[in-house]
Amino acid sequence: MIAVIDDESWRDRLRRLGEDRYHHRHPFNVLMHAGRLELGDLRLWVANRYYYQTRIPIKDAIILSKSEDPGFRRVWIERILDHDGRGEQHPGGLELWVGLGRALELSREQLDAHEELLPTVREACDDYVELVRGSELLAAVASSLTEWFAGELMRARIEAWRRHYPEVAAQALRYFEERIVRAPEDAAFALEYVERHATTAERARRCLAAFERKCEILWRLLSAVYLARRRDRRPLLAARASLVQRPGRPAMLLGPERALELDELATALLEQADGERTVDEIVRSASAAHRATLTEVELDVAGFFGELEVRRLIDWRD
């Protein structure tokens, strides 16, 4: 039986982490499913996510190579075949993603050349491969358990694209449709494997840590795409919001439904969101003021401005 961590079952801990950290909560996905993205946002996401798709069979091959159990290998190799395909009559997930790209005017040549690949996305996807490469088999398998949450995300995505983005041909959504079936099946095997082998609290913690890192990688990918489409835009507080400074206490952002207490960085970002400065200028200013790397600030900016956009507390000037 799998170890209990802090009086909570491992599966319950995983479920709670997924609810909090899986990228279904990322503002880019929230905006996507609400129909509030432009086709250019979707196009850039598809182009960048394609690089992630090309890493999937590589990380699965690494996991395969770590196991000395023929039974495990016979099951896990199906993931590679599902993704790479079984010939022209049975296209895999990678080919289905190419079809999604075509629906958004991205040719296979453009996708394969990674013409629109953002450096941060490449780094995040490569980090996933290195996470798997540097982990023991058990933790590497656990990192794949984000698929436990993917089925519901795919259902929501299909409904949203059909409703809000009718310009994208329905047949281009086959990748999402396939994952509704495949992801829970893959997750069930991985979950059973982890629960069977994570027999100590320390092993269970390593598995949860690998899962958390995978979630963080997925967030980094979306944050990079979100920011890239807004880098040259000029944010400003929406008319329904106001920034309230409180001497000796954290500033607050007031909106129609709730008040948000802001930390020092968030306050600095909003003070510069005057409709005149671009996001890129704000990022560079915050990086210098807080002695943080541009990448660190970009991730914070993407998350913060993304949440404000979801709540309609920020507007954009081109």
C-alpha angles and dihedrals in degrees: 000000000000119000122262116234117210093338091306125108116247092239092052090049091050092048091050092048090050092050090052103034109026112108095247084092095052111117091236091060092042091052091045094054092045090056093244099124126093121236087250089062091051092046093053091046092051091048093051097039087056089071088054089051090055090054095053098078089043094055090044090053089052091051089048091054092054095061126084092185112102091201092056091047093050090056098039095049088065088071090061092047091047089054102038094038135230100256136300094309093052110041117192132223093276092057091046089054089053087055090054089051092052090054087059094046096261113136123214088246091056092048095047091048089050088223094167098036112137117222092234091053092050090050093049094049093046088050089058091055090048091048089057093041093052097043132085114253094261095054091041090056090046091056088064093060092096081090088072086075099036100086095066091044090054092050091052091046095052092049092047095048093048091049102038106023106042089155087077109082114246093232089060089069094069093108091061091045092052092050091056086068103029101044097060091045092051092044093051092057093045092046092051090047094051094045090051095050106032091083098153132055090243093054090047091052091051089053092051090048091053090049091050092050090052090052090050090052091053090050092050090054093053094043091054092051093044092051095044091062092049102037094104096039125100115232124208135172114270118245089251092060135068135187113226119197116208115193110236093004135077116278119251134218111216122204136166094268107028147358121241123207109219132214122221096271095047090050091051091049093052093046088060095043092096101134091255104075120068122232088249091055091048092050093051093047092050091046092055095043095048097035091235129137119262090245092054092050093044091057091049092047093048092051095044100043089040092057090047091050090051089052091044091239095127134052131197135228117198 
